[in-house]
Amino acid sequence: MDWDYLRYIRALAIGGTLAKAGELLGVHQTTVLRRLDQMEESMGVQFFERNRDGLQLTTVGETAFREADRLAVAMENLERKLVGQDSAPVGKVRLAAEDATLNALLSPILADLVREFPDIELEVLTDNDVANLSHREADLTLRCDNKPQATLDGERIAAVESAVYGAALYCRRNRQMDIENDPEACVWIVPDETFSHLATGRWYRKHLKNAQSLIRCNSLQSMHSLACAGAGLAVLPCYLGEGAKELRRLSDPLEGESVDLWLHVSQDTQQMARVRIVMEFLVDRLQALESSIEISGSL
């Protein structure tokens, strides 16, 4: 089988029409049709059902497409490795982080990074649980993890502390609240089940078992925004809560709820010059923020 066939099958499956496949491949649609006819005739199989709406994969075509997609990823990884052997910091670097971490810690650092290394093409991926991102999706991953896998390489940045925060507006409306002795009488903004990786889940389970007034979020950034707006109280990382002028810290850092912040690097691309340079830059700048990340002491 001609390896080039798989490239055409993948483009046809993704594009859905001859014209779109031609755009993806950089050739005219008549060339795509000629290649499709050629490979189906030479193989003696039909990869696509053709109709007025476009092309639809047959069972055989689905098998071919899965292999084509797998090989495309492998070729991309190989290209990244080969290009990375050049010592110049040029090319794409993929960085994954939670949305709240990006907004509160990374954004100004990344702004400096692209100014200093204009030939690096930075791709930022945000996800509520960046642990679910595969290595091929991110070269570098900034995430909280007290027990990183032994197979993960990276640098520890700091211990992230968390505390109870509320907006001044909410506090004025609820002057009689007592979060130490009667926390369940307050409105709480809490993470939903997708935030199982947050260490603070233990605190919620212990102190808010019977709370009636809850706002559940699947994003730490959403929790922060709602707390700033005065919707309720929230347990937030101190680096996030302390940076918001609308919020007041209402507790000491929660005992036993700290979690380590790590910058992990993909084993597939860690030898690339551009990945190493970006990692060193981020580690240096993030560790300089250690004192603001590791809030400690009583109110």
C-alpha positions as CSV (number, residue, x, y, z in Angstrom):
1,M,0.0,0.0,0.0
2,D,1.3,3.4,-0.9
3,W,1.9,5.4,2.3
4,D,0.6,8.5,0.5
5,Y,-2.8,6.9,0.3
6,L,-3.2,7.3,4.1
7,R,-2.6,11.0,3.9
8,Y,-5.4,11.3,1.4
9,I,-7.8,9.1,3.4
10,R,-7.1,11.2,6.5
11,A,-7.7,14.5,4.7
12,L,-10.9,13.2,3.1
13,A,-12.3,11.9,6.4
14,I,-11.5,15.1,8.2
15,G,-12.7,17.4,5.3
16,G,-15.7,15.4,4.4
17,T,-15.7,16.7,0.8
18,L,-13.2,16.6,-2.1
19,A,-12.9,20.4,-2.0
20,K,-12.1,20.6,1.7
21,A,-9.7,17.6,1.4
22,G,-8.0,19.5,-1.4
23,E,-7.6,22.6,0.8
24,L,-6.0,20.5,3.6
25,L,-3.6,18.8,1.2
26,G,-2.9,21.9,-0.9
27,V,-4.0,20.3,-4.2
28,H,-7.0,20.7,-6.5
29,Q,-10.1,18.7,-5.7
30,T,-9.8,16.9,-9.1
31,T,-6.4,15.6,-7.9
32,V,-8.1,14.3,-4.7
33,L,-10.8,12.5,-6.8
34,R,-8.2,11.0,-9.1
35,R,-6.1,9.7,-6.1
36,L,-9.3,8.3,-4.4
37,D,-10.3,6.4,-7.5
38,Q,-6.7,5.2,-8.0
39,M,-6.3,3.8,-4.5
40,E,-9.7,2.2,-4.3
41,E,-9.1,0.5,-7.7
42,S,-5.6,-0.6,-6.8
43,M,-6.7,-2.0,-3.4
44,G,-9.9,-3.4,-4.6
45,V,-11.8,-1.9,-1.6
46,Q,-14.1,1.1,-1.1
47,F,-13.0,3.6,1.5
48,F,-15.8,6.1,1.2
49,E,-19.5,6.1,0.4
50,R,-20.2,9.0,-2.0
51,N,-23.4,11.0,-1.9
52,R,-24.7,14.5,-2.5
53,D,-23.7,15.6,1.0
54,G,-20.1,14.5,0.7
55,L,-18.2,11.5,1.7
56,Q,-18.8,9.0,4.5
57,L,-16.3,6.4,5.7
58,T,-17.0,2.7,5.1
59,T,-16.0,0.1,7.7
60,V,-12.7,-0.4,5.8
61,G,-12.3,3.3,5.5
62,E,-12.7,3.8,9.3
63,T,-9.9,1.2,9.9
64,A,-7.7,3.0,7.4
65,F,-8.5,6.4,8.9
66,R,-7.6,5.3,12.5
67,E,-4.2,4.1,11.3
68,A,-3.7,7.2,9.2
69,D,-4.5,9.4,12.2
70,R,-2.1,7.4,14.4
71,L,0.7,7.7,11.9
72,A,0.1,11.4,11.5
73,V,0.6,11.9,15.2
74,A,3.7,9.7,15.1
75,M,5.1,11.8,12.2
76,E,4.4,15.0,14.0
77,N,6.2,13.8,17.1
78,L,9.1,12.7,15.0
79,E,9.3,16.1,13.3
80,R,9.2,17.8,16.6
81,K,12.1,15.7,17.9
82,L,14.2,16.2,14.8
83,V,13.6,20.0,14.6
84,G,14.3,20.2,18.4
85,Q,17.8,18.9,17.8
86,D,18.6,22.4,16.5
87,S,20.0,24.6,19.3
88,A,18.0,27.7,18.2
89,P,14.9,28.5,20.2
90,V,12.6,28.4,17.2
91,G,9.2,26.6,16.7
92,K,6.1,25.6,18.6
93,V,5.9,24.9,22.3
94,R,2.7,23.7,23.8
95,L,1.9,24.7,27.4
96,A,-1.0,23.4,29.4
97,A,-2.4,25.0,32.6
98,E,-5.7,25.5,34.4
99,D,-7.5,28.7,33.4
100,A,-7.2,30.2,36.9
101,T,-3.4,29.6,37.0
102,L,-3.0,31.1,33.6
103,N,-4.9,34.2,34.5
104,A,-3.3,34.8,38.0
105,L,0.2,33.6,37.5
106,L,1.2,32.8,33.9
107,S,-0.1,35.6,31.7
108,P,2.5,38.3,32.5
109,I,5.3,35.8,32.5
110,L,4.2,34.5,29.0
111,A,4.0,38.1,27.8
112,D,7.7,38.5,28.7
113,L,8.6,35.2,27.2
114,V,7.2,36.0,23.8
115,R,8.9,39.4,23.8
116,E,12.3,37.8,24.7
117,F,12.0,34.8,22.3
118,P,9.9,36.1,19.4
119,D,10.7,33.0,17.2
120,I,9.0,30.7,19.7
121,E,5.4,29.9,18.7
122,L,3.6,29.5,22.0
123,E,0.4,27.4,22.1
124,V,-1.5,27.6,25.4
125,L,-4.0,24.8,26.3
126,T,-6.4,25.4,29.2
127,D,-8.3,22.6,30.9
128,N,-10.0,22.2,34.3
129,D,-7.9,19.1,34.9
130,V,-4.7,19.3,32.9
131,A,-3.7,15.9,34.2
132,N,-6.0,14.5,31.5
133,L,-4.0,16.1,28.7
134,S,-1.8,13.6,27.0
135,H,2.0,14.1,26.4
136,R,1.5,14.6,22.7
137,E,-0.9,17.5,23.5
138,A,1.5,19.4,25.8
139,D,5.3,19.9,26.0
140,L,5.0,21.6,29.4
141,T,2.2,21.2,32.0
142,L,1.7,23.4,35.0
143,R,-0.4,21.7,37.6
144,C,-0.9,20.9,41.3
145,D,0.2,17.5,42.3
146,N,1.3,16.2,45.7
147,K,2.3,12.8,44.4
148,P,3.5,13.2,40.8
149,Q,4.2,9.9,38.9
150,A,7.7,8.7,39.0
151,T,7.8,8.7,35.2
152,L,7.1,12.5,35.1
153,D,10.0,14.9,34.8
154,G,9.7,18.4,36.0
155,E,10.4,21.1,38.6
156,R,8.6,21.8,41.8
157,I,7.6,25.5,42.0
158,A,6.0,26.1,45.4
159,A,3.4,24.8,47.8
160,V,0.0,26.3,47.0
161,E,-2.0,27.3,50.2
162,S,-5.7,27.8,50.2
163,A,-8.0,29.8,52.5
164,V,-11.6,31.0,52.7
165,Y,-12.4,34.2,50.8
166,G,-15.4,36.4,50.5
167,A,-16.2,39.7,48.8
168,A,-16.5,42.8,51.0
169,L,-20.0,43.1,49.6
170,Y,-21.0,39.6,50.8
171,C,-19.5,40.2,54.2
172,R,-21.4,43.5,54.7
173,R,-24.6,41.7,53.8
174,N,-23.9,38.9,56.3
175,R,-22.3,40.6,59.2
176,Q,-23.4,37.9,61.6
177,M,-21.8,35.0,59.8
178,D,-19.5,32.7,61.7
179,I,-17.5,30.5,59.3
180,E,-15.6,28.9,62.1
181,N,-18.5,27.6,64.2
182,D,-21.4,27.7,61.7
183,P,-20.1,27.6,58.1
184,E,-23.1,25.8,56.8
185,A,-25.3,28.9,57.3
186,C,-23.4,30.7,54.5
187,V,-23.7,30.5,50.8
188,W,-20.7,28.5,49.4
189,I,-19.2,28.4,45.9
190,V,-17.8,24.9,45.6
191,P,-16.2,22.7,42.9
192,D,-18.2,19.9,41.3
193,E,-17.0,16.3,41.0
194,T,-14.7,17.2,38.1
195,F,-12.4,18.8,40.7
196,S,-11.5,15.6,42.4
197,H,-7.9,16.5,42.1
198,L,-8.2,19.5,44.4
199,A,-6.8,18.9,47.9
200,T,-9.4,21.2,49.4
201,G,-12.1,18.7,48.6
202,R,-11.3,17.2,52.1
203,W,-12.2,20.5,53.7
204,Y,-15.6,20.8,51.9
205,R,-16.5,17.2,52.9
206,K,-15.6,17.8,56.5
207,H,-17.2,21.3,57.0
208,L,-20.0,21.5,54.5
209,K,-21.7,18.1,54.7
210,N,-25.1,19.5,55.4
211,A,-24.8,22.9,53.7
212,Q,-28.0,23.9,51.8
213,S,-26.9,26.9,49.8
214,L,-24.3,25.8,47.3
215,I,-23.2,27.0,43.9
216,R,-21.3,24.3,42.1
217,C,-18.7,25.1,39.4
218,N,-16.5,23.1,37.0
219,S,-13.9,25.9,36.8
220,L,-11.7,27.5,39.5
221,Q,-11.9,30.7,37.5
222,S,-15.7,30.6,37.7
223,M,-15.5,30.1,41.5
224,H,-13.2,33.1,41.7
225,S,-15.4,35.3,39.6
226,L,-18.6,34.4,41.5
227,A,-16.8,35.1,44.8
228,C,-15.6,38.4,43.6
229,A,-19.2,39.3,42.6
230,G,-20.4,38.6,46.2
231,A,-22.4,35.4,45.3
232,G,-21.0,33.5,48.3
233,L,-17.8,32.3,50.1
234,A,-15.2,30.1,48.4
235,V,-12.1,28.2,49.3
236,L,-9.5,29.5,46.8
237,P,-5.8,29.2,46.3
238,C,-4.2,32.1,48.2
239,Y,-2.3,33.3,45.1
240,L,-5.8,33.8,43.4
241,G,-7.6,35.2,46.4
242,E,-4.9,37.6,47.5
243,G,-4.7,39.1,44.1
244,A,-8.3,40.2,43.9
245,K,-9.1,43.6,45.4
246,E,-12.8,42.6,45.8
247,L,-12.0,39.7,48.1
248,R,-11.1,39.5,51.8
249,R,-9.3,36.5,53.3
250,L,-11.6,35.2,56.1
251,S,-9.4,32.4,57.5
252,D,-5.8,31.3,58.0
253,P,-4.4,29.0,55.3
254,L,-6.3,25.8,55.7
255,E,-4.2,23.3,57.7
256,G,-3.2,20.2,55.7
257,E,-4.7,21.5,52.5
258,S,-1.6,22.7,50.7
259,V,-0.7,21.1,47.4
260,D,2.6,21.3,45.4
261,L,2.7,23.2,42.1
262,W,4.8,21.5,39.5
263,L,5.9,22.3,35.9
264,H,6.1,18.9,34.2
265,V,7.9,18.4,30.8
266,S,7.0,15.7,28.2
267,Q,9.7,13.0,27.9
268,D,9.1,13.1,24.1
269,T,10.2,16.7,23.7
270,Q,12.2,17.6,26.8
271,Q,15.5,17.6,24.8
272,M,14.3,20.2,22.3
273,A,16.1,23.4,22.7
274,R,13.0,25.5,22.6
275,V,11.2,23.4,25.2
276,R,14.2,23.5,27.5
277,I,14.5,27.3,27.1
278,V,10.8,27.9,27.8
279,M,10.9,25.5,30.8
280,E,13.9,27.3,32.3
281,F,12.3,30.7,31.8
282,L,9.0,29.6,33.4
283,V,10.7,27.9,36.4
284,D,12.8,30.9,37.1
285,R,10.0,33.4,37.0
286,L,7.5,31.2,38.8
287,Q,9.9,30.3,41.6
288,A,10.4,34.1,42.1
289,L,6.7,34.3,43.0
290,E,7.1,31.6,45.7
291,S,6.4,34.0,48.6
292,S,3.1,35.2,47.1
293,I,2.1,31.6,46.3
294,E,3.0,30.2,49.7
295,I,0.8,32.6,51.8
296,S,1.3,31.7,55.5
297,G,0.6,33.1,58.9
298,S,-2.6,34.2,60.8
299,L,-4.9,36.9,59.8
